[in-house]
Amino acid sequence: MKTKLKVLTFLLMCFNFNGHAQEIAVLKYNGGGDWYANPTALPNLIKFCNANINTNINSKPATVEPGSTDIFQFPLVHMTGHGNVIFNDAEIENLRNYLLSGGFLHIDDNYGMSKYVRKEIEKLFPEKELIEIPGNHPIFSTAYNFPNGLPKIHEHDALAPQAFGIFENERLMLLFTFESDLGDGWESPEVHNDPEEVRQKALKMGANIIKYAFEN
């Protein structure tokens, strides 16, 4: 039964990914964390990608819950926030099937989320290790070149930005960006008053993530 489910979900995802209109979604999770943080971030990133890397993504990102079968419609699901995250058993199974069937989850720590979400990642893949992604990985060069890896966008604790991942047969399927705060850089200029150079770095790295997720 599980094998049939994987085949069906894979076919559904392939059909959706190759259709005329692509979509990405924000993950609405439980636990009290602000899953809805950075409301202008994804719309701005989508606009940038459609203008610069030949994507055709719906300008309004969808919202999807981790336990919903609707998640299989999206090649990429974005997750962010500052606080607690809790996945129940059914959500863990659904998210795991989504990722193993070809989906991609980008978790962007908006400062304060790390200690909570890491525990949930361990539940998702107890047999796998969340490992740091080297600077020569294709996600850092698929559209724009970042030879030093993840860029620093918003300062919090004077720590270096790090990108961690969960892999399946060399395919990166879960990306956790830490101490970078890409979402802040994707937001509209007046929200954080980031210099345009910094915003461009964030948008270009975001475009890399989307391009990688759509092509792998």
Beta strands, then each sheet from edge to edge (+ up, - down):
strand 1: 24-27
strand 2: 62-64
strand 3: 76-81
strand 4: 105-109
strand 5: 131-132
strand 6: 162-168
strand 7: 171-178
sheet 1: 2+ 1+ 3+ 4+ 7+ 6- 5+
end
